[in-house]
Amino acid sequence: MLLPLLGRIVSGVGDGFVPAIYGVLARATTENQRTRYFAVIKGSHLFGIAFGPPLNYFLKDINFYIGNWHIDFRTSPGFFMAVTWALVIAIMHKFAYDLSDMDQYEPVSGEPCEQKQTRKKELREAYGIERSGDENDATSSTANTADVIERENIVKEEPSEESNKAFATIKNALVDIFSKFQVTVPMYSLFVSGILYKSFQAITPLVAENTLNWSENKVTMLFTVWGIEIVTAIFFLWFLSPKISDRLVLLASAIFGILASASFFLLPLSPDRVLLLAIFLQGISFGAVVVGRSLVSKHTNLENQATVQAIVTASNRASSAIGPIIGSSLYTHEEMFAAILSGSQILGMVLVIFLLFTNQ
């Protein structure tokens, strides 16, 4: 029991890479690009979640030794993930680079040269980097060398009051988030969407195994199809993002979340059909997780992005803890379960509608 708990603690510590990824993307993309990039990151994550459970079909028959270490159906998942993460680290070491070197920044969409240089200047200021010389000389090796020397001097010297402004504090990030209504609304949508997803994950196997008498293999397949549906929905979000407003996506997600939650009122009538319908509707509503994070980044200061994304991730983890408690504890009280989740989603919908009409 101790080793799995220790493993989860170590895994949680490693989760710090999530806000770092989103923080870098927020700095290195334009607002028009950001939702699509965030969709790619979240879609990749969910793709792994969707195809993770079926891997157990292949890992359960593994049986060999490494010295005295027996790799079998109990230890093979851990061994497989250790090898996978070793490969990930090797790939990152080889291909990842510091995006604070702004001369490497090239937007995916074809921006005019003036916009590129303006964006580079914003990014340099966010990282606390000053640059001398011709601003338009983006390919000059002298300018590259000057940037490196300048960054080294920032590290070595005592930070001045001016340079301290380039580094976000938790207090500044919290004020940046919760003092703006256009940021608070997507934060709330993110939080309740996370609760909805995790509570559905908790209650689904209880209903499937205890009420419908489904086998473990059938439940595993259900979760796999559920994951594929969410990845497909995120793909459509990636495709439609340049054509529709993020706030409209947030509103649509809230509506589908309401329908998914309210469907549990009908669970006693036809448990199997209602359960599948609720899961389908929840999968469509998952777009709020991507769009909400993107909207938060668009309306917060550039220099706060890493800390802001860390706060967003902490909020998501809180919803991941609350959701299973709601789903498992209200398994035998479907009406209360539906009322709590529907109410939270209705409030989110009202807030998004108000945000649309106020046009903040």
C-alpha positions in Angstrom: 0.0 0.0 0.0 2.9 2.4 0.8 4.6 2.0 -2.6 1.6 2.9 -4.7 1.0 5.9 -2.5 4.6 7.0 -2.8 4.3 6.6 -6.6 1.3 8.9 -6.7 3.2 11.5 -4.7 6.2 11.4 -7.1 3.8 11.6 -10.0 2.1 14.6 -8.5 5.4 16.4 -8.1 6.1 15.7 -11.8 2.8 17.3 -12.7 4.5 20.7 -12.5 5.4 20.3 -16.2 1.7 20.9 -17.1 1.6 24.7 -16.3 5.1 25.1 -17.7 3.9 23.8 -21.1 0.8 26.0 -21.2 2.8 29.0 -19.9 5.4 28.6 -22.7 2.6 28.1 -25.3 0.8 31.2 -24.1 4.0 33.3 -24.6 4.9 31.8 -27.9 1.6 31.9 -29.7 -0.8 34.7 -30.8 -4.3 34.9 -29.3 -5.8 33.6 -32.5 -3.5 30.5 -32.4 -3.7 29.7 -28.7 -7.0 27.7 -28.5 -5.8 25.4 -31.3 -2.5 24.8 -29.6 -4.1 24.2 -26.3 -6.5 21.8 -28.0 -3.5 19.8 -29.4 -1.9 19.5 -25.9 -5.2 18.5 -24.2 -6.1 16.1 -27.1 -2.8 14.4 -26.9 -3.3 13.9 -23.1 -6.7 12.5 -23.5 -5.6 10.3 -26.4 -3.2 8.6 -23.9 -6.0 8.3 -21.4 -8.3 6.7 -24.0 -5.8 4.1 -25.1 -4.2 3.5 -21.7 -6.8 1.0 -20.4 -6.7 -1.3 -23.4 -2.9 -1.7 -23.0 -3.7 -3.9 -20.0 -4.9 -6.6 -22.5 -1.4 -6.8 -23.8 0.5 -6.3 -20.5 -1.4 -9.0 -18.6 0.4 -11.9 -20.3 3.9 -10.5 -19.8 6.1 -12.8 -17.6 9.9 -12.5 -17.4 12.7 -11.6 -15.0 15.3 -8.9 -14.8 17.6 -10.4 -12.2 15.4 -11.0 -9.2 12.8 -8.5 -10.4 9.7 -10.4 -11.7 7.8 -8.6 -14.4 4.3 -10.0 -14.6 0.7 -8.8 -14.8 1.0 -6.9 -11.5 4.3 -5.1 -12.2 4.2 -4.8 -16.0 2.2 -1.6 -16.1 4.7 0.2 -13.9 7.6 -1.3 -15.9 6.0 -0.2 -19.2 5.4 3.4 -18.0 9.0 3.6 -16.6 10.4 2.7 -20.0 8.0 5.1 -21.7 8.9 8.0 -19.5 12.6 7.3 -20.0 12.0 7.6 -23.8 10.1 10.9 -23.2 12.9 12.3 -21.2 15.4 11.4 -23.9 13.2 13.0 -26.6 12.8 16.2 -24.6 16.5 16.4 -23.9 17.2 16.1 -27.6 14.5 18.3 -29.1 13.2 20.7 -26.5 14.8 24.2 -26.4 14.3 27.4 -24.5 11.6 29.5 -26.1 12.9 32.5 -24.2 15.4 32.7 -27.1 13.0 34.9 -29.0 14.8 34.8 -32.3 13.6 31.2 -32.5 10.0 32.3 -32.4 8.2 31.9 -35.7 4.4 32.0 -35.7 2.7 29.2 -37.5 0.4 31.6 -39.3 1.9 34.0 -41.7 2.1 37.3 -39.8 3.5 40.4 -41.4 7.1 41.2 -40.4 6.1 44.1 -38.3 3.7 42.0 -36.2 6.4 39.3 -35.7 8.9 41.9 -34.4 6.2 43.4 -32.1 5.4 39.9 -30.8 9.1 39.2 -30.2 9.5 42.5 -28.3 6.5 41.6 -26.1 8.0 38.2 -25.4 11.4 39.6 -24.6 9.8 42.0 -22.1 7.9 39.2 -20.5 11.1 37.2 -19.9 12.8 40.4 -18.6 15.2 40.5 -21.6 16.5 43.8 -23.0 18.1 43.9 -26.3 20.4 46.4 -27.9 20.9 47.0 -31.6 18.7 47.0 -34.5 15.2 45.6 -33.6 14.7 44.4 -37.2 17.9 42.4 -37.3 16.2 39.1 -36.2 18.9 36.9 -37.8 22.0 38.7 -36.6 24.4 36.4 -34.7 25.7 39.5 -32.8 22.1 40.1 -31.5 21.9 36.4 -30.5 25.1 36.6 -28.5 24.0 39.9 -26.9 20.7 38.2 -25.8 22.7 35.3 -24.2 25.1 37.6 -22.3 22.2 39.7 -21.1 20.3 36.7 -19.7 23.5 35.5 -18.0 23.9 38.9 -16.4 20.3 38.9 -15.2 21.0 35.6 -13.4 24.3 36.7 -11.9 23.4 40.2 -10.7 21.2 41.1 -7.8 17.7 41.6 -9.1 16.6 45.2 -9.3 13.2 46.6 -8.6 12.6 46.9 -12.3 13.7 43.3 -13.2 11.6 41.9 -10.4 8.5 43.2 -12.2 9.3 40.6 -15.0 8.7 37.7 -12.7 5.2 36.9 -11.6 4.3 36.3 -8.0 1.4 34.1 -6.8 -0.3 37.2 -5.4 0.0 39.1 -8.7 -1.3 36.1 -10.6 -4.3 35.6 -8.2 -5.2 39.3 -8.5 -4.8 39.0 -12.3 -7.3 36.1 -12.4 -9.9 37.0 -9.8 -10.1 40.7 -10.3 -11.4 40.3 -13.9 -14.9 39.0 -14.6 -13.8 37.8 -18.1 -11.2 35.6 -16.4 -13.3 34.4 -13.4 -16.1 33.0 -15.6 -13.8 30.6 -17.6 -12.1 29.7 -14.4 -15.5 28.7 -12.9 -16.4 26.8 -16.1 -13.1 24.9 -16.0 -13.7 24.0 -12.4 -17.3 22.7 -12.8 -16.4 20.9 -16.0 -13.7 19.1 -14.2 -16.1 18.1 -11.4 -18.6 16.9 -14.0 -16.1 14.8 -15.8 -14.6 13.2 -12.7 -17.9 12.6 -11.0 -19.1 10.8 -14.2 -15.9 8.7 -14.2 -16.7 7.7 -10.6 -20.4 6.9 -11.0 -20.2 5.2 -14.4 -18.5 1.9 -13.2 -20.8 1.7 -10.2 -23.9 1.9 -12.4 -22.4 -0.3 -15.1 -21.2 -3.1 -12.8 -23.9 -3.0 -10.0 -27.0 -1.9 -11.9 -26.3 -3.2 -15.4 -24.1 -6.2 -14.4 -21.5 -5.3 -17.0 -18.2 -7.1 -17.0 -14.9 -5.3 -16.3 -13.9 -5.7 -20.0 -17.1 -4.0 -21.1 -16.6 -1.2 -18.7 -13.0 -0.8 -19.9 -14.2 -0.6 -23.5 -16.8 2.0 -22.5 -14.1 4.2 -21.0 -12.0 3.8 -24.2 -14.8 4.8 -26.5 -15.6 7.7 -24.2 -12.0 8.9 -24.4 -12.1 8.6 -28.2 -15.3 10.6 -28.3 -13.7 13.4 -26.3 -10.6 13.4 -28.5 -12.8 13.6 -31.5 -14.7 16.6 -30.0 -11.4 18.4 -29.3 -10.4 17.7 -32.9 -13.6 19.5 -34.1 -12.8 22.3 -31.7 -9.3 22.6 -33.2 -10.9 22.8 -36.7 -13.6 25.3 -35.7 -11.6 27.5 -33.4 -10.6 30.1 -36.0 -14.2 30.4 -37.1 -16.2 30.7 -33.9 -15.8 32.6 -30.6 -14.3 30.9 -27.6 -17.1 32.2 -25.5 -19.7 30.6 -27.7 -17.9 27.3 -27.3 -18.0 27.8 -23.6 -21.7 28.5 -23.7 -22.3 25.3 -25.8 -20.2 23.3 -23.4 -22.3 24.5 -20.5 -25.6 23.6 -22.3 -24.3 20.1 -23.0 -23.1 19.8 -19.4 -26.6 20.7 -18.2 -28.2 18.0 -20.5 -25.6 15.4 -19.4 -26.3 16.1 -15.7 -30.1 16.3 -16.0 -30.2 13.0 -17.8 -29.5 11.2 -14.5 -33.1 12.2 -13.5 -34.2 9.6 -16.1 -31.7 6.9 -15.0 -34.3 4.6 -13.3 -36.4 4.5 -16.5 -33.7 3.0 -18.7 -30.3 2.7 -17.0 -28.3 1.5 -19.9 -29.5 4.0 -22.5 -29.5 6.9 -20.1 -26.0 6.2 -19.0 -24.7 6.0 -22.6 -26.6 9.2 -23.4 -25.1 11.1 -20.4 -21.6 10.0 -21.2 -22.0 11.1 -24.9 -23.3 14.5 -23.8 -20.5 15.0 -21.2 -17.9 14.2 -23.9 -19.2 17.0 -26.1 -19.2 19.4 -23.1 -15.5 18.8 -22.5 -14.5 21.6 -24.9 -14.9 24.0 -21.9 -11.6 22.6 -20.4 -9.7 23.6 -23.5 -11.4 26.9 -24.2 -11.6 27.9 -20.6 -7.8 27.6 -20.1 -7.2 29.5 -23.4 -9.5 32.4 -22.3 -7.8 32.7 -19.0 -4.4 33.0 -20.7 -5.7 35.6 -23.2 -7.0 38.0 -20.5 -4.1 37.7 -18.0 -0.8 39.5 -18.2 1.9 37.9 -20.4 4.5 37.9 -17.6 2.1 36.0 -15.3 1.4 33.1 -17.6 3.4 30.4 -15.9 2.0 31.2 -12.4 -1.5 31.7 -13.8 -1.4 28.3 -15.5 -0.1 26.7 -12.3 -3.2 28.1 -10.5 -5.5 26.8 -13.3 -3.8 23.4 -12.9 -4.3 23.4 -9.1 -7.9 24.3 -9.6 -8.3 21.3 -12.0 -6.7 19.0 -9.5 -9.1 20.2 -6.8 -12.0 19.4 -9.1 -10.4 16.0 -9.8 -10.6 15.4 -6.0 -14.1 16.7 -5.5 -15.7 15.0 -8.5 -15.2 11.4 -7.4 -16.5 12.2 -4.0 -19.7 13.5 -5.5 -20.0 10.7 -8.0 -19.4 7.8 -5.6 -21.3 9.2 -2.6 -24.4 10.0 -4.6 -24.5 6.7 -6.5 -27.7 5.7 -4.8 -29.2 9.2 -5.0 -29.4 9.9 -8.7 -31.8 12.8 -8.3 -29.5 14.7 -5.9 -26.5 13.9 -8.1 -28.3 15.3 -11.1 -29.5 18.4 -9.2 -26.1 19.4 -7.9 -24.3 19.0 -11.2 -27.1 20.6 -13.2 -27.2 23.5 -10.9 -23.5 24.2 -11.1 -23.7 24.0 -14.9 -26.7 26.3 -15.1 -24.8 28.9 -13.1 -21.9 28.6 -15.5 -24.3 29.1 -18.4 -25.8 32.2 -16.9 -22.3 33.7 -16.2 -21.2 33.0 -19.8 -24.4 34.6 -21.2 -23.8 37.6 -19.0 -20.2 37.8 -20.3 -21.4 37.6 -23.9 -23.8 40.5 -23.4 -21.5 42.7 -21.4 -18.8 42.1 -24.1 -15.9 42.5 -21.6 
